[in-house]
Amino acid sequence: MSQPDVIVVGGGLVGAACAQQLAIRQISVRILESGSEEGVASAAAAGMLAPLAESAPENPLLSLSVRGRDLYHELAPALKEETGIDIGLWNEGILQLALSTGEAARLTHEIAWQRQRGFKLDWLSPDDLHDRYPGLTPEAVGGKLAPEDGGLEPEALLKAFLASAKRHGAELSRGVRVEEVVVENSTAVGVKADGKTISAGAVVLAAGAWSGGIGGLPRPLSVEPIRGQMLAVNWPADEPRAIVYAQSGYVMYRNGEALAGTTMEYAGFDAVSTIEGIERVQEIMGTIYPALAGAETKRRWAGLRPGSPDGNPFVGQDADVEALWYATGHGRNGVLLAGITGEIIAQLFVGAPIEYDIAPIDPRRFWQITRR
Ligand SMILES: Cc1cc2nc3c(=O)[nH]c(=O)nc-3n(C[C@H](O)[C@H](O)[C@H](O)COP(=O)(O)OP(=O)(O)OC[C@H]3O[C@@H](n4cnc5c(N)ncnc54)[C@H](O)[C@@H]3O)c2cc1C
């Protein structure tokens, strides 16, 4: 490919979604993916689409997150038809379990607020819980059900985004570790990798937890790695598939397994799973489904979420440098938000109007604006 319109730095879910949406709009794209980072978040993710469990009612990102979830209902069949890849979308609800009356009060308060904002939620009594999820702990005093939330398979989604991007002309270069963004006359003109400049009309920074370490940026980008540990065991026999949160952890059905997570740790770029972390996750899993207490762990792993100062991603253009774009900092919800991030970046790039509020993710919210 001769000089592309856009270089996307990072081929995780967010970079792949941006590349796909740009390529669909006839913009030439080259993705540069180092392929050598330990703890890539997209490979570690559970795959939940949980806007209503993950956002406090007053969170300004809530509406955008629900929109991000619903976008997969369009993307799933379109990607299947185009690439043949099924992203495993399902939406049978996500349950947040109350294990005390205090928790029940907090969750019913959340239901009231989220319903008021127009979203569907139900309160399940202990009897409802038993009928619907017979294997759940009998200690539960109730549960908040977001009936339209669900999940997908992150690995399949990544493959599908990349396959679709390539079909629309995007190029993926693996083994290229970007060192810095090259800026001339206040405009991004490419990147430097292995000491050589690769030119492009614009640069989209989508390097996950590593984004802040890339040189040449006009100001520090506060994206920090937040480690999450997970494990997989066999799904309890005869139990209907489900996604259940309790005590800051969760258990999710995926492909016949129960994936349990997770921790939120500031441990730098050390992407190992630890005995303490896994014991904590096992404890949460056994609390939610007593049949899983002591279950044999089939796999355990850790990944690095790209955390931002306010928990919301950076999606959009730099305040001062032309042609420099950010699509990073998605923290706990980068699977949920990958699709909509790609859509927003591509629409902003071509100057198409966006009909919903993207102020909560505008990178300029943190920075003094010197140019509009
Ligand atoms: C344990 C765990 C569970 C999670 N579960 C969920 C969930 O259920 N639902 C949800 O919505 N979100 C979940 N997340 C969060 C989600 O995984 C992330 O927010 C999302 O994957 C971030 O995608 P990304 O593309 O920005 O980053 P990444 O997936 O980390 O991708 C960044 C890419 O950039 C590449 N790269 C880095 N530096 C360079 C460089 N210098 N040059 C070139 N390439 C580079 C890396 O190799 C990598 O491929 C989870 C995260 C973890 C860790």
The ligand as an ORCA input file, in Angstrom:
! r2SCAN-3c Opt
* xyz 0 1
  C      -9.678     -9.794     32.492
  C     -10.430     -8.812     31.647
  C     -11.786     -9.000     31.423
  C     -12.488     -8.084     30.637
  N     -13.807     -8.311     30.378
  C     -14.503     -7.425     29.631
  C     -15.871     -7.648     29.340
  O     -16.437     -8.661     29.732
  N     -16.547     -6.715     28.615
  C     -15.947     -5.564     28.157
  O     -16.604     -4.760     27.522
  N     -14.630     -5.345     28.375
  C     -13.901     -6.242     29.110
  N     -12.586     -6.027     29.370
  C     -11.978     -4.793     28.861
  C     -11.589     -4.929     27.391
  O     -10.938     -6.154     27.209
  C     -10.683     -3.782     26.975
  O     -11.219     -2.525     27.333
  C     -10.467     -3.798     25.453
  O     -10.105     -5.080     25.032
  C      -9.407     -2.796     25.064
  O      -9.116     -2.993     23.698
  P      -7.917     -2.228     23.040
  O      -7.911     -2.593     21.605
  O      -7.975     -0.775     23.404
  O      -6.620     -2.762     23.803
  P      -5.867     -4.162     23.632
  O      -6.813     -5.250     23.410
  O      -4.924     -4.274     24.782
  O      -5.080     -3.976     22.290
  C      -4.004     -3.069     22.164
  C      -3.138     -3.576     21.015
  O      -2.110     -2.627     20.762
  C      -0.902     -3.348     20.503
  N       0.211     -2.442     20.804
  C       0.593     -2.003     22.022
  N       1.642     -1.165     21.891
  C       1.904     -1.097     20.554
  C       2.878     -0.378     19.805
  N       3.760      0.425     20.392
  N       2.877     -0.531     18.461
  C       1.983     -1.353     17.840
  N       1.034     -2.062     18.522
  C       0.988     -1.910     19.872
  C      -0.989     -4.542     21.442
  O      -0.141     -5.594     21.007
  C      -2.462     -4.895     21.370
  O      -2.738     -5.842     20.356
  C     -11.835     -6.943     30.096
  C     -10.473     -6.774     30.307
  C      -9.762     -7.700     31.082
  C      -8.290     -7.503     31.273
*
